[in-house]
Amino acid sequence: MTNTTSILWLATALTLSAVPAAAQTTKNIFLDVNVGVQAASRSFVVEAAQPVYGETAVTTSTQKVGSGVLIDVGGGYRVWRDLSIGLGFARTSNSADAAVSAAIPHPVFYDRQATVDTTADSLGHSETAVYLQAMWTVPVTDKIDASFSVGPAFIRVAQELVGGVTVATGTQDAVPAIEEHTDTANGFLVGADLSYLLNPRYGVGGFVRYIRGEVGIPGVPELTLGGFQVGGGVRLRF
């Protein structure tokens, strides 16, 4: 047997022996528990009009939605080869101040509006997503899996807004009136996950994902939801 033949036989044997080891990382049932962040940066302007002293007071507020801490739990079942179908839950929240400018009519004289500039502090924004995903898992080594997922997402948002102002009787003083609106968007997600198994059942991992949806609420006809999500946590395999 030549040296070349011996090397080929050795390479073949190593390859065949590696396949079962790599396949052991892919179990029938998985459960992932993650903590991370949803990176978002968007702003919107809300205008509201209301009657005051027989005239119309107009309020304009500028508000941002920023990044927030993300809690994510997902699980699924391997249905064919390395294809799994899963269900997940993710929640993120944050708060931001809104710059408010209100044009308040005079209580006695007509067309003598006063402009009041103020701030509405810590207006809340939260998103709760339930998502379905088709996930294809590729065993990289005997301990490492790489997974790629895609699927629909249903995102419920709760958003606090400045819906107008409260004006003390006989004055032109204005205090922002805060309203909360909720709605649900039909969206989608795509993502990737890398898992390192400490033993056949337990491990750690990290993920990156993009999720998106859009709703219309009073004052904000096109409010974009979601964004890039990144995080990591515990991996369970059964």
C-alpha atoms as one frame of an Amber mdcrd trajectory, in Angstrom:
protein
   0.000   0.000   0.000   1.486   3.328  -1.072   1.745   6.329   1.210  -0.882
   8.154  -0.870  -3.375   5.300  -0.481  -2.746   5.159   3.256  -3.409   8.872
   3.604  -6.671   8.583   1.626  -7.887   5.708   3.789  -6.996   7.649   6.930
  -8.808  10.791   5.715 -11.902   8.752   4.830 -11.928   7.073   8.234 -11.628
  10.396  10.051 -14.432  11.922   7.986 -16.815   9.020   8.625 -16.035   8.994
  12.317 -16.693  12.751  12.548 -20.180  12.640  10.997 -21.955  10.796  13.830
 -20.228  13.021  16.420 -21.387  16.212  14.710 -24.899  14.894  14.268 -25.193
  14.337  18.038 -25.534  18.077  18.626 -28.914  18.184  16.873 -31.621  16.887
  19.245 -35.334  16.508  18.599 -36.453  19.204  21.060 -34.782  22.514  21.840
 -35.419  25.319  24.315 -33.491  28.615  24.271 -33.649  31.275  26.975 -31.953
  34.580  26.087 -31.290  38.078  27.346 -30.214  40.772  24.919 -31.010  44.123
  23.400 -33.204  45.374  20.578 -31.397  48.140  18.733 -33.851  50.773  17.516
 -33.584  54.449  16.675 -36.618  56.191  15.280 -38.589  59.340  15.986 -42.041
  60.676  15.189 -44.088  63.845  15.566 -47.611  63.890  16.975 -50.037  66.784
  16.500 -53.230  67.190  18.503 -55.942  69.845  18.418 -58.517  70.620  21.100
 -60.986  73.429  21.907 -59.811  75.922  24.551 -61.634  79.206  25.341 -63.685
  78.916  22.161 -60.614  78.599  19.963 -58.333  75.737  18.971 -55.194  74.840
  20.904 -52.623  72.924  18.866 -50.046  70.688  20.526 -46.984  69.315  18.746
 -44.723  66.739  20.365 -41.520  65.139  19.094 -40.716  61.728  20.492 -38.116
  58.988  20.036 -38.093  55.221  20.369 -34.695  53.860  21.321 -33.008  50.612
  22.241 -34.314  48.413  25.033 -33.499  45.293  27.019 -34.825  42.124  25.398
 -36.125  38.958  27.045 -36.503  36.045  24.602 -37.696  32.455  25.040 -38.056
  30.036  22.144 -38.495  26.329  21.630 -39.254  23.836  18.905 -39.190  20.333
  17.511 -37.067  18.782  14.771 -39.530  17.544  12.141 -37.254  16.393   9.303
 -33.505  15.949   9.115 -32.082  19.228  10.460 -35.311  21.206   9.965 -37.148
  22.329  13.114 -40.394  24.205  13.613 -40.463  26.520  16.601 -42.451  29.037
  18.592 -40.976  31.968  20.503 -41.800  34.915  22.720 -39.822  38.162  22.971
 -40.416  41.345  24.931 -38.598  44.660  24.984 -39.379  48.039  26.538 -37.894
  51.495  26.890 -38.917  55.059  27.678 -38.057  58.486  26.285 -38.889  62.126
  26.877 -40.967  64.094  24.383 -40.438  67.746  23.526 -43.832  69.468  23.591
 -44.880  72.800  22.108 -48.452  74.017  22.614 -50.193  77.112  21.231 -52.741
  78.111  23.910 -55.487  80.734  23.232 -55.950  83.669  25.624 -58.827  83.261
  28.108 -60.191  86.762  27.314 -58.753  88.161  24.085 -59.287  86.510  20.726
 -56.314  85.443  18.602 -53.698  86.051  21.290 -52.178  82.624  21.588 -49.200
  81.946  23.822 -46.636  79.272  22.941 -45.770  76.984  25.828 -42.716  74.747
  25.541 -42.401  71.874  27.979 -41.335  68.240  28.273 -43.259  65.037  28.835
 -40.964  62.772  30.817 -40.360  59.041  30.369 -43.079  58.072  27.918 -43.215
  54.293  27.750 -42.856  52.053  24.708 -43.092  48.271  24.866 -43.240  45.506
  22.273 -44.330  41.926  22.851 -43.726  39.548  19.955 -44.906  36.004  19.377
 -43.159  34.400  16.439 -43.140  31.174  14.474 -39.930  30.028  12.834 -38.614
  27.410  10.493 -35.065  26.665  11.604 -32.337  24.795   9.715 -29.522  23.599
  11.976 -26.029  22.744  10.732 -23.723  20.810  13.093 -20.319  22.516  12.850
 -18.396  20.301  15.278 -19.343  17.754  17.910 -20.213  20.654  20.248 -21.175
  23.570  18.016 -24.407  24.119  16.048 -25.213  26.941  13.635 -28.909  27.607
  12.978 -30.715  29.848  10.512 -34.368  30.800  10.937 -37.174  32.657   9.208
 -40.867  33.073   9.915 -43.838  35.334  10.684 -44.032  37.511  13.791 -46.981
  39.098  15.563 -45.941  42.190  17.503 -48.142  43.975  20.025 -47.083  47.504
  20.935 -48.079  49.756  23.818 -47.074  53.374  23.184 -47.530  56.421  25.405
 -48.099  59.667  23.507 -48.885  63.303  24.174 -52.562  63.479  23.214 -52.994
  67.160  24.022 -52.629  69.394  27.061 -54.510  70.254  30.223 -55.007  74.009
  30.662 -55.767  75.480  34.072 -58.922  77.618  33.948 -58.238  81.296  33.260
 -54.571  80.744  32.377 -52.394  79.850  29.415 -50.432  77.281  31.391 -50.284
  73.854  29.762 -49.499  70.422  31.158 -49.052  67.503  28.692 -51.896  64.980
  28.717 -50.513  61.455  28.277 -52.414  58.726  26.457 -51.517  55.087  25.884
 -52.410  53.338  22.630 -52.026  49.670  21.720 -52.125  47.761  18.451 -50.798
  44.561  16.877 -48.713  44.232  13.718 -48.199  41.295  11.390 -44.489  41.140
  10.611 -41.579  38.793   9.985 -38.185  37.770  11.334 -34.921  36.330  10.036
 -32.088  35.258  12.266 -29.056  33.139  13.029 -27.935  31.350  16.185 -24.647
  29.770  17.266 -24.764  27.257  20.125 -21.953  25.625  22.096 -22.994  22.487
  23.995 -21.232  21.869  27.298 -22.745  18.378  27.258 -25.361  16.705  25.018
 -28.240  18.440  26.824 -26.987  21.802  28.039 -25.076  24.640  26.512 -24.775
  28.346  25.836 -25.179  30.402  22.699 -25.765  33.710  21.024 -28.096  34.990
  18.329 -28.631  37.866  15.947 -32.056  38.563  14.475 -34.000  41.135  12.525
 -37.710  41.520  13.253 -40.072  44.069  11.758 -43.694  45.157  11.749 -45.721
  48.346  11.367 -48.906  49.694  12.967 -51.006  52.828  12.816 -52.167  54.437
  16.054 -53.868  57.814  16.662 -51.378  60.529  15.791 -48.849  58.101  14.310
 -50.217  56.454  11.142 -46.969  54.562  10.435 -45.149  53.396  13.554 -42.314
  50.977  12.778 -41.775  48.160  15.272 -38.855  45.837  15.872 -35.285  46.173
  14.703 -32.042  44.275  15.066 -31.873  42.025  18.106 -28.748  40.485  19.589
 -28.274  38.441  22.724 -27.358  35.144  24.280 -28.249  32.679  26.965 -28.880
  29.057  27.837 -29.438  26.235  25.333 -31.331  23.064  26.272 -31.524  20.007
  24.002 -33.624  16.866  24.466
